[in-house]
């Protein structure tokens, strides 16, 4: 767990990344809004289903989204943004890959969480704070997640236990000179490609630094995320739930 000085530095880093995303999206680019699903179709190799380590907050604890409801309602009524149902809202902290012959076979998925679980259980239960809003260059409207670095620790434990995760993270743009620069985000909307940047900016401006809610977490999870062309927000298929028990936990395998 980060000490107060380290935690303050991490929060500053996260906030700076949000500001950079905001300025890049609204100040440096003037063309039409992107359609997020055009990006996803290419990224997912034509709608292949991803396997991810994630935090399904909307599924587990929908009550935590009550402070976000005014913002979500505002976005949902706009032309610019499509908003997922609450039970789809989640934080992805490792995108492991896609179910396809050249990436992940379904038969491999169990080995991922079996090998990761003993290490991930050493992480203590922790809390996250949801605050601030920004937009990234792919067309995701997101809320900032302040986690005291616990997701970076979880990523470290997962990559030490699972060779596939090690390969994915080693080659990702989030690793700089061997250091993990991951910034957790909670996606709350995806751009439709319609409307205007100015309208979107006016929708989000008042929420840029809003403090939303604090969430206490006890489990880390892995899921299949069945995003389809006809149903972008099909229900998450959670395949593993790993209880966090702290660094003194060393014994056995428990599903």
C-alpha positions in Angstrom: 0.0 0.0 0.0 1.3 3.4 -0.9 2.4 5.8 1.9 0.7 9.2 2.1 3.4 10.9 0.0 3.4 8.2 -2.6 -0.4 8.2 -2.7 -0.5 12.0 -3.2 2.0 11.7 -6.1 -0.1 8.9 -7.7 -3.3 11.0 -7.4 -1.5 13.9 -9.0 -0.3 11.6 -11.8 -3.8 10.2 -12.4 -5.3 13.7 -12.4 -2.7 15.0 -14.9 -3.4 12.1 -17.2 -7.1 13.1 -17.1 -6.3 16.7 -17.9 -4.1 15.7 -20.8 -6.9 13.5 -22.2 -9.3 16.4 -21.8 -7.1 19.0 -23.5 -6.1 16.6 -26.3 -9.8 15.8 -27.0 -11.3 19.3 -26.7 -8.5 21.7 -27.5 -6.2 19.9 -29.9 -8.7 18.2 -32.2 -11.5 20.0 -34.0 -13.0 17.4 -36.4 -16.1 15.4 -35.9 -16.6 13.1 -32.9 -15.3 9.6 -33.2 -17.6 6.6 -33.0 -16.2 4.3 -30.2 -17.6 1.2 -31.8 -15.7 1.7 -35.0 -12.5 1.6 -32.9 -13.7 -1.5 -31.0 -14.6 -3.4 -34.2 -11.0 -3.0 -35.3 -9.4 -3.5 -31.9 -11.4 -6.7 -31.3 -10.6 -8.3 -34.6 -14.3 -8.0 -35.8 -16.1 -8.4 -32.5 -14.1 -11.1 -30.9 -15.0 -11.5 -27.2 -12.4 -10.3 -24.7 -11.3 -11.9 -21.4 -10.3 -9.4 -18.8 -9.5 -9.0 -15.1 -12.0 -6.4 -14.1 -14.0 -4.9 -11.2 -17.7 -5.2 -12.0 -18.9 -2.5 -9.6 -22.2 -2.0 -11.3 -23.0 -5.7 -11.1 -21.9 -6.1 -7.5 -22.9 -2.8 -5.9 -25.3 -0.7 -8.1 -26.1 1.5 -5.1 -22.7 3.2 -5.5 -23.8 4.7 -8.7 -26.5 6.9 -7.2 -24.2 9.9 -6.9 -23.4 9.6 -10.7 -27.1 9.3 -11.7 -27.5 13.1 -12.6 -24.5 12.9 -14.9 -25.4 9.5 -16.4 -28.9 10.7 -17.1 -27.6 13.9 -18.8 -25.3 11.9 -21.0 -27.9 9.3 -21.8 -30.3 12.0 -23.1 -27.6 13.4 -25.5 -26.9 12.6 -29.1 -23.2 12.4 -28.4 -23.0 9.5 -25.8 -24.5 6.1 -25.3 -24.5 5.0 -21.7 -24.2 1.4 -20.6 -26.7 -0.1 -18.1 -25.5 0.1 -14.5 -24.8 -3.6 -14.3 -22.3 -3.4 -17.2 -20.2 -0.7 -15.6 -16.8 -2.0 -14.6 -13.1 -1.2 -14.3 -10.9 -3.2 -16.6 -7.4 -3.6 -15.0 -5.9 -6.2 -17.4 -7.1 -6.9 -20.9 -5.8 -10.4 -21.3 -6.9 -11.0 -24.9 -9.6 -12.2 -27.2 -11.2 -15.6 -27.6 -9.8 -16.7 -31.0 -7.4 -19.4 -32.2 -4.5 -17.0 -32.5 -4.9 -15.5 -29.0 -6.9 -17.3 -26.3 -8.6 -20.6 -26.3 -11.5 -21.0 -23.9 -9.7 -24.0 -22.4 -6.9 -21.7 -21.3 -9.1 -19.4 -19.3 -9.3 -21.6 -16.2 -5.5 -21.8 -16.0 -5.3 -18.0 -15.9 -7.3 -17.6 -12.8 -6.1 -20.8 -11.1 -2.5 -19.5 -11.5 -3.3 -15.9 -10.6 -5.5 -16.6 -7.6 -2.9 -17.5 -4.9 -1.0 -14.3 -5.7 -4.0 -12.0 -5.9 -5.3 -13.2 -2.6 -2.2 -11.6 -1.0 -3.6 -8.2 -1.8 -5.6 -6.7 1.1 -9.2 -5.4 0.6 -9.0 -1.8 -0.4 -11.1 1.2 -1.3 -11.3 3.4 -4.4 -12.6 6.9 -4.8 -14.5 7.9 -8.0 -13.9 11.5 -9.0 -13.6 13.7 -12.0 -14.6 13.1 -15.7 -12.6 13.1 -18.9 -12.7 11.7 -22.5 -10.0 9.7 -24.2 -9.0 9.6 -27.9 -10.9 6.4 -28.5 -14.2 7.9 -27.6 -14.7 6.7 -24.0 -16.2 9.0 -21.4 -14.7 8.0 -18.1 -14.6 8.7 -14.4 -11.3 8.8 -12.6 -10.5 6.0 -10.2 -8.1 6.7 -7.3 -6.9 3.4 -5.9 -3.6 4.1 -4.0 -1.8 1.9 -6.6 -3.6 -1.3 -5.7 -4.5 -2.1 -9.3 -0.9 -1.8 -10.3 -0.1 -4.3 -7.5 -2.8 -6.6 -8.8 -1.4 -6.4 -12.3 2.1 -7.3 -10.9 0.7 -10.3 -9.1 -1.2 -11.4 -12.1 1.7 -11.1 -14.5 4.0 -13.0 -12.1 1.5 -15.9 -12.0 0.3 -16.0 -15.6 2.7 -16.0 -18.5 0.0 -14.7 -20.9 -0.6 -11.7 -18.7 3.2 -11.1 -18.5 3.4 -11.1 -22.3 0.4 -8.8 -22.7 1.6 -6.2 -20.1 5.2 -6.4 -21.2 4.2 -5.4 -24.7 1.6 -2.8 -23.7 1.9 1.0 -24.1 1.3 1.3 -20.4 4.8 -0.1 -19.6 7.5 2.5 -19.9 11.1 1.4 -19.3 9.8 -1.7 -17.5 7.6 0.4 -15.1 3.8 0.0 -15.1 2.1 3.4 -15.7 -1.4 2.0 -15.6 -4.2 4.5 -14.8 -7.5 2.9 -13.7 -10.6 4.3 -15.3 -14.4 3.7 -15.1 -16.0 3.9 -18.5 -19.5 5.5 -18.2 -20.2 6.2 -21.8 -19.1 5.7 -25.4 -19.3 8.3 -28.2 -21.8 7.7 -30.9 -20.1 9.7 -33.6 -23.0 12.1 -33.7 -23.3 15.6 -32.3 -20.5 18.0 -31.6 -17.4 18.4 -29.4 -18.7 21.7 -28.0 -22.0 20.2 -26.9 -20.1 17.3 -25.3 -17.8 19.6 -23.5 -20.7 21.6 -22.2 -22.3 18.4 -20.9 -19.1 17.4 -19.0 -17.6 20.7 -17.9 -19.3 21.0 -14.6 -18.3 17.4 -13.6 -14.6 17.6 -14.4 -13.5 17.7 -10.7 -16.6 16.3 -9.0 -16.2 13.9 -6.1 -18.7 11.1 -6.6 -18.3 8.2 -4.2 -16.0 5.9 -2.3 -16.3 2.1 -2.8 -14.9 -0.7 -0.6 -13.7 -3.7 -2.4 -13.2 -7.3 -1.2 -12.8 -9.3 -4.4 -11.0 -9.2 -7.8 -12.6 -10.8 -10.7 -12.1 -12.2 -14.2 -14.9 -12.0 -16.8 -15.8 -12.6 -20.4 -17.2 -9.4 -21.9 -19.6 -10.3 -24.7 -19.6 -7.1 -26.7 -21.5 -7.8 -29.9 -22.4 -5.5 -33.0 -26.1 -5.9 -32.2 -25.7 -5.7 -28.4 -22.8 -3.6 -27.1 -23.8 -4.1 -23.5 -24.6 -7.8 -23.1 -24.3 -9.0 -19.5 -20.8 -9.6 -18.1 -20.0 -13.3 -17.7 -17.9 -13.5 -14.5 -15.8 -16.6 -14.6 -13.7 -16.2 -11.4 -14.1 -14.3 -8.2 -11.0 -14.0 -6.0 -11.2 -12.8 -2.4 -8.5 -10.4 -1.3 -7.1 -11.6 2.1 -3.9 -9.6 2.6 -0.2 -10.3 2.3 -0.1 -12.9 5.1 -2.4 -15.2 3.2 -0.2 -18.0 1.7 -2.1 -21.2 1.9 -3.9 -23.3 -0.7 -6.2 -22.7 -3.6 -9.7 -21.5 -3.0 -12.2 -20.7 -5.8 
